Amino acid sequence: MGLTATRTKPAVPRREVPKSRGGRPTKSAAIERDQRLIEVATRLFLDRGFEATSLDAVAEAARVSKPTVYSRYGDKRGLFAAVLRREIARWLAPLSAAAETQLSSAADISVEQRLVEIGREMLSFTCGPDAVAFSRMMTSQAINFPDVAKLGKEEGWLKAVATTARFFDHLVAQGALDVEDTTIAAEVFLDVVVGHTHRLATFGTALEPKSAEKRMRIAIRLFLAGALGPADRVRDAAKGPARRRSSR
């Protein structure tokens, strides 16, 4: 039997980081290093999932020392929180931009069409593969790490509600919308317009784009009309169902 030759994997060279006179990285170098760490960690979390991603693997892929990663983020939970915070900010940016665009749109554009444009933008990023993957990871880790769930709520959901509520405030001021509480209205809008579709995507049963668009439009019309419809119907409903006369 002959010996089988094995190829030795070359060591990955560590990137040289510009140092200050005191031996520490310069401010710009530290910022660049942190950005690179977050980018690498994001890719590994998406490719491998939370459980299979280690800080050692992130350090090796980012070409930085392990002590640097541990001193910067403490543990994997701290690193995941930093990644999640950056991703949430990226998801919220299109919502803010869409709201600003609709506020400056022509006055002859209906409120329904404005909400459709915002809803369409929201569907595109909340139901995208990266957003869905992080949603699954966050859900799976929420019980063991409640602070991760808290971060998702405070940095994600509550900020999305606040952004939508501010948009509704402007519509109320313009006389285009009439609601008692814009925050509650924003919560209802987000839930009925994208909540269900996002949950289906998270469960691996995403709707086809045309079906998601149709559902969004119907949900927006329902949101604008209200479940009971015109005011006279509300008064009739408050009186209770009408009694049917006996055929005898």
N, C-alpha and C positions, 0 to 999 in steps of 0.2 A: 504494500500500500504506500502510495506517495503522500506527501504532505500537501494539504490544501492551502493554497495561499489566500490570505485574507487581506482585504484592503482596510487600512486604518483611516478612519474619518478624520480629516484635518481639523485641528482646533479652530474654532471661530475666533478671529482676532477681536479683542475688546476695543471699542472705540475710544480714542483719546479725547478726554474732555478738557477744554481750556481751563487752566487753574489761575486763581488770583495769587497774589504774593503770599497770602497766608496758607496756601495749599488747597483751599477749597475751590470748587467750580465757580466761575463767574456767574453773575445773575442770569445773563442771557444763555449761558451754557446749561445752567440748572433748569431753566424753563424749557429749553430744547430737549433736555434729557427726560423731564417729566412728561412732555408731550409724546415723546417716543415710547416711553413706558406704557402710557395709556393706550396708544394706538396698538402696540403689540399685545397688551392684555386684552383689549377689545376683540382682536382677531382670535386669540386663543380661547377666550370664553365662548365666542360664537362657534368656533370649530369643534371644541372639545366639551363644552359645558362647564358648569361651575365645579363639580366634583373632580373632574379629571384635569383641571388646570391648577398648577402649583406655582408658588412664587419663584421657585428655582427655575422652572421652565420659562417663566416670563423674563427673569434676569438673563438667562442664556440667550433667549431669542432677541432681547433688546440690547445685548452686548454691554451690560453693566454688571457691576459686582452685586452679589447677593446681599451683603450688608447694606448696600445703598437702597435696595428695594424694601428690605425689612425695616430700616430706619425711617423710610419715607412713609410707608403705609401700615406698618405694624404686623398685619396678617392678611390673609386672603380676603377676608371680609372687608377690611379697609380698602384694599385695592379694588374689589368689586364695587364698593360704594362710590369710589372716585370715578370708575368707568361708567356706572349707572348715572351719576350726576351729569357727566358730560353728554351722554347719549340723550338724556331727558331734555337738556338744553337744546340739543340739535332738533329734537322732535317738536319742541314748543316754538322754535323760531318760525317755521312756516305758518303756524296758527296766528302768531302775532302779525306776520307780514300780510297774511290774507285778510285779517280784520282791518288793518290799516288801509289796505287797498280798497276794500268795500266801503269804508267810511269816506274815502275820497272819490268814489265812483259817481257817475252821473245821477242826478236826482230822479230821472225817469226810470231807473232800474228798480224793480219791485223788491220788497223786503225778502220775499220768497227766493228770488234769484240770488240775492246777496248771500242768504243762508245756504243755498245750494252750493255756491262757489266755496264757501268756508267748509261746508261738510265734505265736499269732494277733496279738498286739500287735506282735511283731517284723515279721511279714509286712506289716502295714499301713503301717509307716514305712520299711522297707528297700526295699519294692517300689513305693513311691509315686513319682509322676512327678519330683519334685524330687530325691529320693535317687538315682533311676536316672540322671537327667541329670548330676548331679555325679559319679557313679561313672564314667560314660562320659568326662567331661572329665578326671578324675583318671587314668584308664587311658591315655588318649591322650597325656597330658603326662608320664607317669611316666618314660619313657625319657630325654626331654630334661631333665626336672627331677626327679632322684631324691629330692630333699628333700620334694617334694610327696607322692610315694609313701610315704616314711618317715612323714610327718605322718599320712597316712591309716591307716597300720598302727598307729602308736603311739597316736594320739588316737581312732581308731575301733575297729579290730579288737581290739587288746590290751585296751582298756578294756571292750569288750563281753564279751570272754572273762573278764576279772577280775570283772565284775559277775555274770555267770552262775556262775562258780566259787564266789563267796561265797554265792550262793543254794544251790548244791549242798552247800556246807559245812554250812549250817543243816539241810538235809535229812538229811545223814549224821549230824549230831549228834542229830537226832530219831529216828534209826533207820529213816527212811523210804527211804533210799538207801544202797547199799553199793558204793562205787567206791574204787579205790586212789589215784587222782590226780584231784582235782576240776578242775584246770586242763585236763588232757587231755580229761576228760569234757566240759567246757564247749566246747572247740574242736570236738570231734566233734558235740556237740549242735547248735551253731550252723551247722556245715557241712551236716549232713544235713537239718536242719529248714528252714533258710531259704536256705542257700547256693545250691543248684541253682535254686530258684525266682527268687532275685535275679539270678542269671546269665542266666536266660532273659529276664527283664524288661530287663536291660541290652542283650541282643542284639536286642531288639524283638520277641520272641516270648513275651510274658507269658502265663502260664496264666490261665484263667478262675478267678474267685474260688472256685467250688465245687471245681474240680480242685486248686487250691492248698491249700484246706482239707483235702481228702481226703488229698493227699500228705503234708501236715504231720502229720496224725493217724497215718498208717501209719508215717512216719519216727520218730515219738515212741515208738510201740509197739515198733518194731525197736530203738531206742536203749535202752529199758528192759529188753527181753528179752535182748538180745545176739544176735549172728548165729548162735551155736551152740545157744542155748536152755539147757535145764536142765544141771546139773553132770554127770549121768550121760552125757548126750550128748557133752559136752566130752571126757570120758574115752574114750568110744568113738571119737571123731574122732581123738584123739591116737594111737590104736592103728593108724590107717590104715583104708582102705576094706575091708569084708569081701569075701573072695574068693567068687566065685560058683562053685557046684559044676558040674562038667561033666554034661551030659545023657546022656553015654554010659555 
